[in-house]
Amino acid sequence: MRWLLVSTFVVLMTACGHDSAHVTQSSSSAPPSSTTTTTAPSTNYQVKRGDTLGAIARQFGVPIDAIVAANHLTSQDQLAQGQVLVIPPPPPVQLEVTPAGGQPGATIQLKLTGAKASETVTFEVDSPSGKKFTGPPHTPAADGSVTANYQTTPQDPPGTYQVGAKGSAGTNAQSTFQLTPPPPPSIPN
């Protein structure tokens, strides 16, 4: 199985000794087809001596920019002891699989949102035949998102594929997609 990671450079590596699929990190987005979601409420936090915005953001699992925007801060470095900050909820953990169905040979987009900035995320795809494909670790973008493409092959079996996104700091999301058999070839008259 080959996995292709595209970021600022391209890395090609072979894993599992099988050439049936590969994953590509991508920044494109498409409408979601299959999704799972969890959310949390915002909270207030009183700044303590020695706090930094980065440490507060890590503590609550939210991007620094989200705290800056929620509090209309003019500088990330201007915190005052006793200041009360509104901490927005972390982005919801959501795994979008697009499209939710296709034929063998289709490209399936996997997009996780709500990952913690400090973790690495791995996508796993379990086929109906029991084979498991595990992609390379990805580092979430500043907004907590990771996008990858899973390329099926014409030899992949039809059925329901289970998709998991697992983060090293506890982010976990599940979804599925379906592969349907291709139509029979037309017979010329």
N, C-alpha and C positions, 0 to 999 in steps of 0.2 A: 504494500500500500504506500502510495506517495502522498506526502503532504506538502503543500506549497504555501509558504507564508510570505505575503506581500506587505511591506510596510514602507520603509524608506529604501529597502533593498530586498532582493529576492533570495530566499534560501530554499533549496530543494534537498530533501532528505528522504531516504527510503526507510520504511519501518514495516515490521510484520511480514516481510517477504511476499507481499501480495499487491498486485497492481490494480485493485478494483476501485479505489476512491482517493481523493485528495481534498484538503481543506485549504482555502485561500483567505487570508485576512483581507477585509475590504471595508471601504467606508461608504459604499452605496447603500441606499435603503429602499425598500419596497413595502407596500402595504402588508400588515401582518395577516397571516392566515390562521395560525394556531398559536395560542398564547396562554401562559400561566402568570399570575400576578399576586404580589403581596405588598401592603403599604403600612406606614406608621405615621402617627401624628407629629406636629412640630412641638418644640419644647423651649423653655427659657433657661438660660445659663448665666450665672453671675460670674464675671471674670475674677479670677484669683491672681494673687501676686505671682509673677513668673509665667503666666499663661501666654501662649502664642496662638495665633489664629490657626496655624498648621496643626498644632497639638490638639486644639479644640475640634477641628475638622476631623482629624483621625479618630478622636474619642467618640464622636457621634456618627462617623461613617458617611460624612457628606463632603462635597467639594468645597474648597475655600471660597470659590467664586459664589457659591450658593449662599453662604453666610454673609459675604460682603453685600450681595444684592438684597437679601432679606432685611438687612440692617442699614442699608444706604450708607455704608462706610466709604469714606473717601480714600482711606489708606489701610492696607493690611497690617501695617506696623503701629497703628494708633489705637491700642487697646488700653483701657484704664481699669485699674483695680476697682471692683464694685460695679462696673458697667454691666448692664443686663443685655444679653444678646438673644435674639430669637434664632433658634436653630431649626432650620426647615427640616422636614422629614427626609430621611435618605431617599434617593431615587428608588422607586419600586423595583423589586427583583422581578424581572419579566424575561421570558425566553420566547421570542417570536421565531417561527419557522415558516418560511415563505418559499415557494407555494406549499400548501398543506398536502398537495397531491400532484402526482406526475407519473411519467413512464420511466422505466429504467433508462439511464443516460441523462436524466435531468440534473440540473444544478439546483441545490437547495440552500437557501440563505439561512444562517443561524445568527440571531442577534440577541445578545444578553444585555440587559440594562440593570442597573442597581448593584453592580459589583463594587467591592471596596477598592479604593485606589492602591492599597498596599498589597493586594493579593495577586496571584496568578490564576488564570482561568483555563480549564481544559474542557473541550467539548468531546463527548462520547456519543457514538451512534451504534445502536444495537439492531442488527438486521433480524428479520423473521426467521432466518436459518440459524440464528444463534451466534453469528460472528459479531465481534465487537471491534469497532474502529475508534481509536483514540488519537486525537489531534495533538499538535504541539501546544505547550503552554503559551498563553497570550497575556499581555499586560493591559489592563483596562485603560481607556482614554481618561482624561481628567473628569469627564462627566459620568464615569462608571460603566461605559458601554464597551462591548467587544463584539465585533462582527466577523464572521467567517463564512465561507461557502463550502458546502459538502458536495462533491461531484460524484454522482452515482455512475455506474457503467451499464451498458446493455446486458451484461451477464448477471446483474444484481436481481435477486428474486423479488417478485411482487409481494406485497403485504404491508403490514404496519411496522414502521421503524421507530424505535424509542430513542429520543434525543435527551441527553443530560448535559448540563453545564455545571461544573463543579469548581468552586474557588478555594484556594488554599486558606482563606480566612473564614470559611463557612458559608459562602454564598452557594446556593443550590437551587436549580430550577430544572423542570422536566417539560417535555413536549413530545409531539409525534408528527410524522408525516406518512403518507401512503404512496406506494408505488403500485401502479396497475399494469397488467400485461399490455404490451403493445397490440394494436389491432392486427389481425391476420393480413398477410400480404395479399394484395389484389391479384387476381389471376386474369391475364389478358385474354380477351375473346378470340 
